[in-house]
């Protein structure tokens, strides 16, 4: 790869990393603020992202890609359905900062809930798959269509993340994962046991 292209890609990555940090703290930060935070001149920022919308789209794609990478890092096919869903919920919680940033961008700049909905669609698809598998085994309730229940679980998780972001609640992921399993139809004790198993698996994997 030519040196000039490597430098351009390094600058683009530096700008996106700076934007992720800056906009999570100050969603209304200007492009000038971003250039200063990234340690580049304003012209360099605009060379990669001609408009603020282009920057936000690039950042949102980067963050959602990271989320999908984190969620795809575990093979859950051999796990019991309730343990697989607990692991999924715990993994979402560990990358909660990225979720919070997506929420912030959706509220401040992306302009509509539909953009956030679009970014999270691949993640919802994983949730639907896990619910369908759990229902087929008889472990999960069937009171709602899996697609609708996945949307409800996503909304609940996002609300919990926002509560942490607002400083009104804290959790290490256990309460969230337990709540997700109960909403899927598990009794409290079974949900707690599944979350404990999922946490043990994560510790062993790390």
Beta strands, then each sheet from edge to edge (+ up, - down):
end
